[in-house]
Structure formats: structure tokens, C-alpha cells
Amino acid sequence: MTAFVKAPRALVDIERGECRFPVNDAPNGRHFLFCGDVARKGKPYCTKHCRLAYRPASDQARRSVA
Ligand SMILES: [Zn+2]
């Protein structure tokens, strides 16, 4: 855990350089909330969500086969 974590925000409140990974399951008609943490340089997501978003699909497949 980091000392300071920003509260999730709506997409309109996410600024350039902030993580836009959705952190909730928005029910119909509700707004998604986005991470809003500091994004990695050149990426739309923070370090944690980069790992989630860019995890190789083949890696998951290999694990589930075993
Ligand atoms: Zn994030």
C-alpha cells in the first residue's frame, strides 16, 4: 500500500498522466469509476494496472491448461 492513494474518479475527472483503469463494475446506467493514480510515462495506466492490462494472454492460457 502506498501512503497516499487518490479516490477513484469518473472519467471526466481523470486528467492526462493519470490512470484510467476502471475500478468498479458499473451496473446499467451507472458510471464507471477510474483509478486516477499516477500513470506510467507513455501509458494510460499506473504501474499496478499496466501489469493487469498487459498481462500476456498466453501466460494465462498456459496456466489453466496445466
Ligand atoms: Zn491504476
N, CA, C, O and the ligand as a Tripos MOL2 file, in Angstrom:
@<TRIPOS>MOLECULE
protein
  265   263    67     0     0
PROTEIN
NO_CHARGES

@<TRIPOS>ATOM
      1 N           0.8310   -1.2060    0.0000 N.3       1 MET1
      2 CA          0.0000    0.0000    0.0000 C.3       1 MET1
      3 C           0.8690    1.2600    0.0000 C.2       1 MET1
      4 O           1.8400    1.3620    0.7490 O.2       1 MET1
      5 N           0.5060    2.1950   -0.8370 N.am      2 THR2
      6 CA          1.2210    3.4600   -0.8170 C.3       2 THR2
      7 C           0.6240    4.3680    0.2460 C.2       2 THR2
      8 O          -0.5080    4.1540    0.6820 O.2       2 THR2
      9 N           1.3540    5.3510    0.6550 N.am      3 ALA3
     10 CA          0.9160    6.2260    1.7260 C.3       3 ALA3
     11 C          -0.2920    7.0550    1.2940 C.2       3 ALA3
     12 O          -1.1760    7.3640    2.0930 O.2       3 ALA3
     13 N          -0.3050    7.4040    0.0080 N.am      4 PHE4
     14 CA         -1.3700    8.2740   -0.4670 C.3       4 PHE4
     15 C          -1.9970    7.6840   -1.7160 C.2       4 PHE4
     16 O          -1.3310    7.5460   -2.7430 O.2       4 PHE4
     17 N          -3.2690    7.3370   -1.6350 N.am      5 VAL5
     18 CA         -3.9810    6.8080   -2.7920 C.3       5 VAL5
     19 C          -5.1680    7.7030   -3.0820 C.2       5 VAL5
     20 O          -6.0010    7.9640   -2.2150 O.2       5 VAL5
     21 N          -5.2260    8.1610   -4.3000 N.am      6 LYS6
     22 CA         -6.3550    9.0080   -4.6750 C.3       6 LYS6
     23 C          -7.6280    8.1750   -4.7680 C.2       6 LYS6
     24 O          -7.5870    6.9950   -5.1160 O.2       6 LYS6
     25 N          -8.7330    8.7890   -4.4610 N.am      7 ALA7
     26 CA        -10.0060    8.1030   -4.5810 C.3       7 ALA7
     27 C         -10.3540    7.9250   -6.0480 C.2       7 ALA7
     28 O         -10.0280    8.7780   -6.8740 O.2       7 ALA7
     29 N         -11.0180    6.8150   -6.3800 N.am      8 PRO8
     30 CA        -11.4490    6.6060   -7.7580 C.3       8 PRO8
     31 C         -12.3520    7.7420   -8.2220 C.2       8 PRO8
     32 O         -13.1250    8.3010   -7.4440 O.2       8 PRO8
     33 N         -12.2400    8.0680   -9.4950 N.am      9 ARG9
     34 CA        -12.9940    9.1970  -10.0220 C.3       9 ARG9
     35 C         -13.6600    8.8540  -11.3440 C.2       9 ARG9
     36 O         -13.3140    7.8600  -11.9820 O.2       9 ARG9
     37 N         -14.6020    9.6670  -11.7450 N.am     10 ALA10
     38 CA        -15.2350    9.4950  -13.0490 C.3      10 ALA10
     39 C         -14.2430    9.8580  -14.1440 C.2      10 ALA10
     40 O         -13.2810   10.5910  -13.9140 O.2      10 ALA10
     41 N         -14.4940    9.3330  -15.3430 N.am     11 LEU11
     42 CA        -13.5560    9.5250  -16.4420 C.3      11 LEU11
     43 C         -13.3330   11.0060  -16.7430 C.2      11 LEU11
     44 O         -12.2190   11.4020  -17.0890 O.2      11 LEU11
     45 N         -14.3630   11.8160  -16.6190 N.am     12 VAL12
     46 CA        -14.2140   13.2380  -16.9200 C.3      12 VAL12
     47 C         -13.2400   13.9230  -15.9730 C.2      12 VAL12
     48 O         -12.6940   14.9800  -16.2890 O.2      12 VAL12
     49 N         -13.0240   13.3140  -14.8070 N.am     13 ASP13
     50 CA        -12.1220   13.9140  -13.8250 C.3      13 ASP13
     51 C         -10.7020   13.3780  -13.9280 C.2      13 ASP13
     52 O          -9.7900   13.8590  -13.2570 O.2      13 ASP13
     53 N         -10.5320   12.3650  -14.7870 N.am     14 ILE14
     54 CA         -9.1970   11.8120  -14.9770 C.3      14 ILE14
     55 C          -8.4230   12.7150  -15.9330 C.2      14 ILE14
     56 O          -8.8700   12.9910  -17.0460 O.2      14 ILE14
     57 N          -7.2820   13.1580  -15.4910 N.am     15 GLU15
     58 CA         -6.5010   14.0590  -16.3270 C.3      15 GLU15
     59 C          -5.3680   13.3170  -17.0030 C.2      15 GLU15
     60 O          -5.0860   12.1550  -16.7090 O.2      15 GLU15
     61 N          -4.7280   14.0240  -17.9190 N.am     16 ARG16
     62 CA         -3.5870   13.4620  -18.6300 C.3      16 ARG16
     63 C          -2.5330   13.0240  -17.6140 C.2      16 ARG16
     64 O          -2.1980   13.7680  -16.6920 O.2      16 ARG16
     65 N          -2.0190   11.8210  -17.7940 N.am     17 GLY17
     66 CA         -0.9880   11.3460  -16.8720 C.3      17 GLY17
     67 C          -1.5620   10.6370  -15.6600 C.2      17 GLY17
     68 O          -0.8380   10.3060  -14.7210 O.2      17 GLY17
     69 N          -2.8840   10.4040  -15.6860 N.am     18 GLU18
     70 CA         -3.5000    9.6740  -14.5850 C.3      18 GLU18
     71 C          -4.1200    8.3740  -15.1090 C.2      18 GLU18
     72 O          -4.5800    8.2870  -16.2470 O.2      18 GLU18
     73 N          -4.1100    7.3810  -14.2370 N.am     19 CYS19
     74 CA         -4.5600    6.0460  -14.6240 C.3      19 CYS19
     75 C          -6.0590    6.0220  -14.9260 C.2      19 CYS19
     76 O          -6.8780    6.4780  -14.1280 O.2      19 CYS19
     77 N          -6.3970    5.4780  -16.0970 N.am     20 ARG20
     78 CA         -7.8150    5.4110  -16.4610 C.3      20 ARG20
     79 C          -8.3140    3.9760  -16.5230 C.2      20 ARG20
     80 O          -9.1050    3.6080  -17.3910 O.2      20 ARG20
     81 N          -7.8380    3.1850  -15.5900 N.am     21 PHE21
     82 CA         -8.2950    1.8010  -15.4840 C.3      21 PHE21
     83 C          -9.5900    1.7780  -14.6680 C.2      21 PHE21
     84 O          -9.6190    2.3140  -13.5600 O.2      21 PHE21
     85 N         -10.6610    1.1690  -15.1900 N.am     22 PRO22
     86 CA        -11.9170    1.1220  -14.4370 C.3      22 PRO22
     87 C         -11.7680    0.2340  -13.2070 C.2      22 PRO22
     88 O         -11.2610   -0.8840  -13.2970 O.2      22 PRO22
     89 N         -12.2110    0.7370  -12.0620 N.am     23 VAL23
     90 CA        -12.0190    0.0100  -10.8070 C.3      23 VAL23
     91 C         -13.3280   -0.4880  -10.2110 C.2      23 VAL23
     92 O         -13.3340   -1.0350   -9.1080 O.2      23 VAL23
     93 N         -14.4280   -0.3100  -10.9180 N.am     24 ASN24
     94 CA        -15.6750   -0.8680  -10.4140 C.3      24 ASN24
     95 C         -16.4480   -1.5260  -11.5550 C.2      24 ASN24
     96 O         -16.1650   -1.2830  -12.7290 O.2      24 ASN24
     97 N         -17.4010   -2.3390  -11.2090 N.am     25 ASP25
     98 CA        -18.2890   -2.9230  -12.2060 C.3      25 ASP25
     99 C         -19.5350   -2.0600  -12.2480 C.2      25 ASP25
    100 O         -20.4370   -2.2150  -11.4240 O.2      25 ASP25
    101 N         -19.5850   -1.1480  -13.2110 N.am     26 ALA26
    102 CA        -20.7050   -0.2190  -13.2600 C.3      26 ALA26
    103 C         -21.9620   -0.9340  -13.7110 C.2      26 ALA26
    104 O         -22.0140   -1.4650  -14.8200 O.2      26 ALA26
    105 N         -22.9820   -0.9510  -12.8540 N.am     27 PRO27
    106 CA        -24.2620   -1.5160  -13.2700 C.3      27 PRO27
    107 C         -24.8620   -0.6430  -14.3690 C.2      27 PRO27
    108 O         -24.4080    0.4790  -14.5970 O.2      27 PRO27
    109 N         -25.8780   -1.1610  -15.0460 N.am     28 ASN28
    110 CA        -26.5300   -0.3990  -16.1030 C.3      28 ASN28
    111 C         -26.8990    1.0000  -15.6470 C.2      28 ASN28
    112 O         -27.5180    1.1850  -14.6000 O.2      28 ASN28
    113 N         -26.5070    1.9900  -16.4550 N.am     29 GLY29
    114 CA        -26.8820    3.3570  -16.1590 C.3      29 GLY29
    115 C         -26.0040    4.0370  -15.1300 C.2      29 GLY29
    116 O         -26.1570    5.2310  -14.8680 O.2      29 GLY29
    117 N         -25.0710    3.2720  -14.5340 N.am     30 ARG30
    118 CA        -24.1700    3.8770  -13.5410 C.3      30 ARG30
    119 C         -22.8430    4.2010  -14.1950 C.2      30 ARG30
    120 O         -22.5130    3.6580  -15.2500 O.2      30 ARG30
    121 N         -22.0930    5.0740  -13.5780 N.am     31 HIS31
    122 CA        -20.8190    5.4820  -14.1410 C.3      31 HIS31
    123 C         -19.7010    4.5790  -13.6410 C.2      31 HIS31
    124 O         -19.6590    4.1810  -12.4770 O.2      31 HIS31
    125 N         -18.8060    4.2730  -14.5600 N.am     32 PHE32
    126 CA        -17.5700    3.6360  -14.1390 C.3      32 PHE32
    127 C         -16.7420    4.6230  -13.3390 C.2      32 PHE32
    128 O         -16.7790    5.8290  -13.5830 O.2      32 PHE32
    129 N         -16.0030    4.1020  -12.3900 N.am     33 LEU33
    130 CA        -15.0010    4.9140  -11.7030 C.3      33 LEU33
    131 C         -13.6280    4.4340  -12.1420 C.2      33 LEU33
    132 O         -13.4100    3.2480  -12.3910 O.2      33 LEU33
    133 N         -12.7100    5.3840  -12.2300 N.am     34 PHE34
    134 CA        -11.3840    5.0610  -12.7290 C.3      34 PHE34
    135 C         -10.3370    5.3230  -11.6650 C.2      34 PHE34
    136 O         -10.5230    6.1620  -10.7830 O.2      34 PHE34
    137 N          -9.2320    4.5930  -11.7590 N.am     35 CYS35
    138 CA         -8.1900    4.5750  -10.7280 C.3      35 CYS35
    139 C          -7.6970    5.9720  -10.3630 C.2      35 CYS35
    140 O          -7.7530    6.3490   -9.1930 O.2      35 CYS35
    141 N          -7.2180    6.7460  -11.3300 N.am     36 GLY36
    142 CA         -6.7670    8.1060  -11.0610 C.3      36 GLY36
    143 C          -5.3870    8.1950  -10.4290 C.2      36 GLY36
    144 O          -4.9300    9.2840  -10.0840 O.2      36 GLY36
    145 N          -4.7200    7.0560  -10.2770 N.am     37 ASP37
    146 CA         -3.3540    7.0650   -9.7550 C.3      37 ASP37
    147 C          -2.4040    7.6150  -10.8320 C.2      37 ASP37
    148 O          -2.8150    7.8190  -11.9750 O.2      37 ASP37
    149 N          -1.1720    7.8460  -10.4790 N.am     38 VAL38
    150 CA         -0.2140    8.3840  -11.4480 C.3      38 VAL38
    151 C           0.1010    7.3290  -12.5000 C.2      38 VAL38
    152 O           0.5590    6.2330  -12.1760 O.2      38 VAL38
    153 N          -0.1470    7.6680  -13.7580 N.am     39 ALA39
    154 CA          0.0870    6.7310  -14.8400 C.3      39 ALA39
    155 C           1.5730    6.6690  -15.1780 C.2      39 ALA39
    156 O           2.3210    7.6210  -14.9580 O.2      39 ALA39
    157 N           1.9750    5.5290  -15.7150 N.am     40 ARG40
    158 CA          3.3590    5.3920  -16.1690 C.3      40 ARG40
    159 C           3.5600    6.2300  -17.4220 C.2      40 ARG40
    160 O           2.6190    6.4710  -18.1780 O.2      40 ARG40
    161 N           4.7700    6.6620  -17.6280 N.am     41 LYS41
    162 CA          5.0770    7.5070  -18.7740 C.3      41 LYS41
    163 C           4.7260    6.7760  -20.0750 C.2      41 LYS41
    164 O           5.1970    5.6650  -20.3190 O.2      41 LYS41
    165 N           3.9010    7.4080  -20.8990 N.am     42 GLY42
    166 CA          3.5340    6.8330  -22.1870 C.3      42 GLY42
    167 C           2.4520    5.7760  -22.1050 C.2      42 GLY42
    168 O           2.0810    5.1920  -23.1230 O.2      42 GLY42
    169 N           1.9320    5.5170  -20.8950 N.am     43 LYS43
    170 CA          0.8860    4.5100  -20.7210 C.3      43 LYS43
    171 C          -0.3700    5.1640  -20.1430 C.2      43 LYS43
    172 O          -0.2890    6.1880  -19.4650 O.2      43 LYS43
    173 N          -1.5250    4.5640  -20.4140 N.am     44 PRO44
    174 CA         -2.7530    5.1230  -19.8510 C.3      44 PRO44
    175 C          -3.0240    4.6520  -18.4300 C.2      44 PRO44
    176 O          -3.9740    5.1110  -17.7960 O.2      44 PRO44
    177 N          -2.1960    3.7380  -17.9220 N.am     45 TYR45
    178 CA         -2.4560    3.1490  -16.6080 C.3      45 TYR45
    179 C          -1.2760    3.3120  -15.6590 C.2      45 TYR45
    180 O          -0.1450    3.5390  -16.0890 O.2      45 TYR45
    181 N          -1.5500    3.1960  -14.3750 N.am     46 CYS46
    182 CA         -0.4910    3.1800  -13.3770 C.3      46 CYS46
    183 C           0.2370    1.8320  -13.4350 C.2      46 CYS46
    184 O          -0.1630    0.9270  -14.1670 O.2      46 CYS46
    185 N           1.2990    1.7190  -12.6610 N.am     47 THR47
    186 CA          2.1200    0.5040  -12.6950 C.3      47 THR47
    187 C           1.3050   -0.7480  -12.4150 C.2      47 THR47
    188 O           1.4270   -1.7510  -13.1180 O.2      47 THR47
    189 N           0.4790   -0.6820  -11.3920 N.am     48 LYS48
    190 CA         -0.3290   -1.8350  -10.9950 C.3      48 LYS48
    191 C          -1.2790   -2.2470  -12.1180 C.2      48 LYS48
    192 O          -1.3920   -3.4300  -12.4400 O.2      48 LYS48
    193 N          -1.9430   -1.2910  -12.6980 N.am     49 HIS49
    194 CA         -2.9300   -1.6100  -13.7170 C.3      49 HIS49
    195 C          -2.2980   -1.8970  -15.0690 C.2      49 HIS49
    196 O          -2.9050   -2.5720  -15.9000 O.2      49 HIS49
    197 N          -1.0890   -1.3970  -15.3060 N.am     50 CYS50
    198 CA         -0.3530   -1.8040  -16.5000 C.3      50 CYS50
    199 C          -0.1270   -3.3100  -16.4570 C.2      50 CYS50
    200 O          -0.2860   -4.0090  -17.4580 O.2      50 CYS50
    201 N           0.2440   -3.7890  -15.2880 N.am     51 ARG51
    202 CA          0.5000   -5.2160  -15.1300 C.3      51 ARG51
    203 C          -0.7710   -6.0240  -15.3910 C.2      51 ARG51
    204 O          -0.7290   -7.0630  -16.0490 O.2      51 ARG51
    205 N          -1.8870   -5.5460  -14.8790 N.am     52 LEU52
    206 CA         -3.1570   -6.2330  -15.1060 C.3      52 LEU52
    207 C          -3.5570   -6.1770  -16.5760 C.2      52 LEU52
    208 O          -3.9620   -7.1800  -17.1630 O.2      52 LEU52
    209 N          -3.4350   -4.9770  -17.1640 N.am     53 ALA53
    210 CA         -3.9420   -4.7640  -18.5150 C.3      53 ALA53
    211 C          -3.0940   -5.4580  -19.5610 C.2      53 ALA53
    212 O          -3.6120   -5.9410  -20.5680 O.2      53 ALA53
    213 N          -1.7960   -5.5110  -19.3260 N.am     54 TYR54
    214 CA         -0.8980   -6.0260  -20.3650 C.3      54 TYR54
    215 C          -0.3600   -7.4180  -20.0450 C.2      54 TYR54
    216 O           0.6110   -7.8680  -20.6540 O.2      54 TYR54
    217 N          -0.9890   -8.0940  -19.0950 N.am     55 ARG55
    218 CA         -0.5760   -9.4620  -18.8010 C.3      55 ARG55
    219 C          -0.8030  -10.3180  -20.0490 C.2      55 ARG55
    220 O          -1.8960  -10.3220  -20.6140 O.2      55 ARG55
    221 N           0.2260  -11.0350  -20.4710 N.am     56 PRO56
    222 CA          0.0910  -11.8080  -21.7140 C.3      56 PRO56
    223 C          -0.9950  -12.8730  -21.5920 C.2      56 PRO56
    224 O          -1.0510  -13.6140  -20.6110 O.2      56 PRO56
    225 N          -1.8560  -12.9330  -22.6070 N.am     57 ALA57
    226 CA         -2.9470  -13.9050  -22.5960 C.3      57 ALA57
    227 C          -2.4120  -15.3290  -22.6380 C.2      57 ALA57
    228 O          -2.9950  -16.2430  -22.0550 O.2      57 ALA57
    229 N          -1.3000  -15.5040  -23.3320 N.am     58 SER58
    230 CA         -0.7370  -16.8470  -23.4590 C.3      58 SER58
    231 C          -0.2830  -17.3770  -22.1060 C.2      58 SER58
    232 O          -0.3210  -18.5820  -21.8580 O.2      58 SER58
    233 N           0.1410  -16.4830  -21.2430 N.am     59 ASP59
    234 CA          0.5700  -16.8830  -19.9140 C.3      59 ASP59
    235 C          -0.5950  -17.4590  -19.1160 C.2      59 ASP59
    236 O          -0.4430  -18.4760  -18.4400 O.2      59 ASP59
    237 N          -1.7490  -16.8150  -19.1920 N.am     60 GLN60
    238 CA         -2.9370  -17.3060  -18.5060 C.3      60 GLN60
    239 C          -3.3730  -18.6550  -19.0690 C.2      60 GLN60
    240 O          -3.7230  -19.5700  -18.3240 O.2      60 GLN60
    241 N          -3.3450  -18.7590  -20.3950 N.am     61 ALA61
    242 CA         -3.7950  -19.9770  -21.0540 C.3      61 ALA61
    243 C          -2.9410  -21.1680  -20.6260 C.2      61 ALA61
    244 O          -3.4400  -22.2570  -20.3410 O.2      61 ALA61
    245 N          -1.6270  -20.9110  -20.5930 N.am     62 ARG62
    246 CA         -0.7050  -21.9840  -20.2200 C.3      62 ARG62
    247 C          -1.0080  -22.4880  -18.8100 C.2      62 ARG62
    248 O          -0.9670  -23.6880  -18.5410 O.2      62 ARG62
    249 N          -1.3140  -21.5350  -17.9090 N.am     63 ARG63
    250 CA         -1.5730  -21.9030  -16.5200 C.3      63 ARG63
    251 C          -2.8590  -22.7270  -16.3850 C.2      63 ARG63
    252 O          -2.9060  -23.6990  -15.6300 O.2      63 ARG63
    253 N          -3.9050  -22.3260  -17.1280 N.am     64 SER64
    254 CA         -5.1760  -23.0070  -16.9990 C.3      64 SER64
    255 C          -5.1420  -24.4090  -17.6250 C.2      64 SER64
    256 O          -5.8840  -25.3000  -17.2110 O.2      64 SER64
    257 N          -4.2790  -24.5910  -18.6170 N.am     65 VAL65
    258 CA         -4.1400  -25.9060  -19.2500 C.3      65 VAL65
    259 C          -3.5270  -26.9010  -18.2730 C.2      65 VAL65
    260 O          -3.9510  -28.0540  -18.1950 O.2      65 VAL65
    261 N          -2.5150  -26.4380  -17.5240 N.am     66 ALA66
    262 CA         -1.8180  -27.3040  -16.5730 C.3      66 ALA66
    263 C          -2.7640  -27.6680  -15.4410 C.2      66 ALA66
    264 O          -2.3800  -28.3940  -14.5240 O.2      66 ALA66
    265 ZN         -4.3930    2.3650  -11.7980 Zn       67 ZN67
@<TRIPOS>BOND
     1     1     2 1
     2     2     3 1
     3     3     4 2
     4     3     5 am
     5     5     6 1
     6     6     7 1
     7     7     8 2
     8     7     9 am
     9     9    10 1
    10    10    11 1
    11    11    12 2
    12    11    13 am
    13    13    14 1
    14    14    15 1
    15    15    16 2
    16    15    17 am
    17    17    18 1
    18    18    19 1
    19    19    20 2
    20    19    21 am
    21    21    22 1
    22    22    23 1
    23    23    24 2
    24    23    25 am
    25    25    26 1
    26    26    27 1
    27    27    28 2
    28    27    29 am
    29    29    30 1
    30    30    31 1
    31    31    32 2
    32    31    33 am
    33    33    34 1
    34    34    35 1
    35    35    36 2
    36    35    37 am
    37    37    38 1
    38    38    39 1
    39    39    40 2
    40    39    41 am
    41    41    42 1
    42    42    43 1
    43    43    44 2
    44    43    45 am
    45    45    46 1
    46    46    47 1
    47    47    48 2
    48    47    49 am
    49    49    50 1
    50    50    51 1
    51    51    52 2
    52    51    53 am
    53    53    54 1
    54    54    55 1
    55    55    56 2
    56    55    57 am
    57    57    58 1
    58    58    59 1
    59    59    60 2
    60    59    61 am
    61    61    62 1
    62    62    63 1
    63    63    64 2
    64    63    65 am
    65    65    66 1
    66    66    67 1
    67    67    68 2
    68    67    69 am
    69    69    70 1
    70    70    71 1
    71    71    72 2
    72    71    73 am
    73    73    74 1
    74    74    75 1
    75    75    76 2
    76    75    77 am
    77    77    78 1
    78    78    79 1
    79    79    80 2
    80    79    81 am
    81    81    82 1
    82    82    83 1
    83    83    84 2
    84    83    85 am
    85    85    86 1
    86    86    87 1
    87    87    88 2
    88    87    89 am
    89    89    90 1
    90    90    91 1
    91    91    92 2
    92    91    93 am
    93    93    94 1
    94    94    95 1
    95    95    96 2
    96    95    97 am
    97    97    98 1
    98    98    99 1
    99    99   100 2
   100    99   101 am
   101   101   102 1
   102   102   103 1
   103   103   104 2
   104   103   105 am
   105   105   106 1
   106   106   107 1
   107   107   108 2
   108   107   109 am
   109   109   110 1
   110   110   111 1
   111   111   112 2
   112   111   113 am
   113   113   114 1
   114   114   115 1
   115   115   116 2
   116   115   117 am
   117   117   118 1
   118   118   119 1
   119   119   120 2
   120   119   121 am
   121   121   122 1
   122   122   123 1
   123   123   124 2
   124   123   125 am
   125   125   126 1
   126   126   127 1
   127   127   128 2
   128   127   129 am
   129   129   130 1
   130   130   131 1
   131   131   132 2
   132   131   133 am
   133   133   134 1
   134   134   135 1
   135   135   136 2
   136   135   137 am
   137   137   138 1
   138   138   139 1
   139   139   140 2
   140   139   141 am
   141   141   142 1
   142   142   143 1
   143   143   144 2
   144   143   145 am
   145   145   146 1
   146   146   147 1
   147   147   148 2
   148   147   149 am
   149   149   150 1
   150   150   151 1
   151   151   152 2
   152   151   153 am
   153   153   154 1
   154   154   155 1
   155   155   156 2
   156   155   157 am
   157   157   158 1
   158   158   159 1
   159   159   160 2
   160   159   161 am
   161   161   162 1
   162   162   163 1
   163   163   164 2
   164   163   165 am
   165   165   166 1
   166   166   167 1
   167   167   168 2
   168   167   169 am
   169   169   170 1
   170   170   171 1
   171   171   172 2
   172   171   173 am
   173   173   174 1
   174   174   175 1
   175   175   176 2
   176   175   177 am
   177   177   178 1
   178   178   179 1
   179   179   180 2
   180   179   181 am
   181   181   182 1
   182   182   183 1
   183   183   184 2
   184   183   185 am
   185   185   186 1
   186   186   187 1
   187   187   188 2
   188   187   189 am
   189   189   190 1
   190   190   191 1
   191   191   192 2
   192   191   193 am
   193   193   194 1
   194   194   195 1
   195   195   196 2
   196   195   197 am
   197   197   198 1
   198   198   199 1
   199   199   200 2
   200   199   201 am
   201   201   202 1
   202   202   203 1
   203   203   204 2
   204   203   205 am
   205   205   206 1
   206   206   207 1
   207   207   208 2
   208   207   209 am
   209   209   210 1
   210   210   211 1
   211   211   212 2
   212   211   213 am
   213   213   214 1
   214   214   215 1
   215   215   216 2
   216   215   217 am
   217   217   218 1
   218   218   219 1
   219   219   220 2
   220   219   221 am
   221   221   222 1
   222   222   223 1
   223   223   224 2
   224   223   225 am
   225   225   226 1
   226   226   227 1
   227   227   228 2
   228   227   229 am
   229   229   230 1
   230   230   231 1
   231   231   232 2
   232   231   233 am
   233   233   234 1
   234   234   235 1
   235   235   236 2
   236   235   237 am
   237   237   238 1
   238   238   239 1
   239   239   240 2
   240   239   241 am
   241   241   242 1
   242   242   243 1
   243   243   244 2
   244   243   245 am
   245   245   246 1
   246   246   247 1
   247   247   248 2
   248   247   249 am
   249   249   250 1
   250   250   251 1
   251   251   252 2
   252   251   253 am
   253   253   254 1
   254   254   255 1
   255   255   256 2
   256   255   257 am
   257   257   258 1
   258   258   259 1
   259   259   260 2
   260   259   261 am
   261   261   262 1
   262   262   263 1
   263   263   264 2
@<TRIPOS>SUBSTRUCTURE
     1 MET1         2 RESIDUE 1 A MET
     2 THR2         6 RESIDUE 1 A THR
     3 ALA3        10 RESIDUE 1 A ALA
     4 PHE4        14 RESIDUE 1 A PHE
     5 VAL5        18 RESIDUE 1 A VAL
     6 LYS6        22 RESIDUE 1 A LYS
     7 ALA7        26 RESIDUE 1 A ALA
     8 PRO8        30 RESIDUE 1 A PRO
     9 ARG9        34 RESIDUE 1 A ARG
    10 ALA10       38 RESIDUE 1 A ALA
    11 LEU11       42 RESIDUE 1 A LEU
    12 VAL12       46 RESIDUE 1 A VAL
    13 ASP13       50 RESIDUE 1 A ASP
    14 ILE14       54 RESIDUE 1 A ILE
    15 GLU15       58 RESIDUE 1 A GLU
    16 ARG16       62 RESIDUE 1 A ARG
    17 GLY17       66 RESIDUE 1 A GLY
    18 GLU18       70 RESIDUE 1 A GLU
    19 CYS19       74 RESIDUE 1 A CYS
    20 ARG20       78 RESIDUE 1 A ARG
    21 PHE21       82 RESIDUE 1 A PHE
    22 PRO22       86 RESIDUE 1 A PRO
    23 VAL23       90 RESIDUE 1 A VAL
    24 ASN24       94 RESIDUE 1 A ASN
    25 ASP25       98 RESIDUE 1 A ASP
    26 ALA26      102 RESIDUE 1 A ALA
    27 PRO27      106 RESIDUE 1 A PRO
    28 ASN28      110 RESIDUE 1 A ASN
    29 GLY29      114 RESIDUE 1 A GLY
    30 ARG30      118 RESIDUE 1 A ARG
    31 HIS31      122 RESIDUE 1 A HIS
    32 PHE32      126 RESIDUE 1 A PHE
    33 LEU33      130 RESIDUE 1 A LEU
    34 PHE34      134 RESIDUE 1 A PHE
    35 CYS35      138 RESIDUE 1 A CYS
    36 GLY36      142 RESIDUE 1 A GLY
    37 ASP37      146 RESIDUE 1 A ASP
    38 VAL38      150 RESIDUE 1 A VAL
    39 ALA39      154 RESIDUE 1 A ALA
    40 ARG40      158 RESIDUE 1 A ARG
    41 LYS41      162 RESIDUE 1 A LYS
    42 GLY42      166 RESIDUE 1 A GLY
    43 LYS43      170 RESIDUE 1 A LYS
    44 PRO44      174 RESIDUE 1 A PRO
    45 TYR45      178 RESIDUE 1 A TYR
    46 CYS46      182 RESIDUE 1 A CYS
    47 THR47      186 RESIDUE 1 A THR
    48 LYS48      190 RESIDUE 1 A LYS
    49 HIS49      194 RESIDUE 1 A HIS
    50 CYS50      198 RESIDUE 1 A CYS
    51 ARG51      202 RESIDUE 1 A ARG
    52 LEU52      206 RESIDUE 1 A LEU
    53 ALA53      210 RESIDUE 1 A ALA
    54 TYR54      214 RESIDUE 1 A TYR
    55 ARG55      218 RESIDUE 1 A ARG
    56 PRO56      222 RESIDUE 1 A PRO
    57 ALA57      226 RESIDUE 1 A ALA
    58 SER58      230 RESIDUE 1 A SER
    59 ASP59      234 RESIDUE 1 A ASP
    60 GLN60      238 RESIDUE 1 A GLN
    61 ALA61      242 RESIDUE 1 A ALA
    62 ARG62      246 RESIDUE 1 A ARG
    63 ARG63      250 RESIDUE 1 A ARG
    64 SER64      254 RESIDUE 1 A SER
    65 VAL65      258 RESIDUE 1 A VAL
    66 ALA66      262 RESIDUE 1 A ALA
    67 ZN67       265 GROUP 0 **** ****
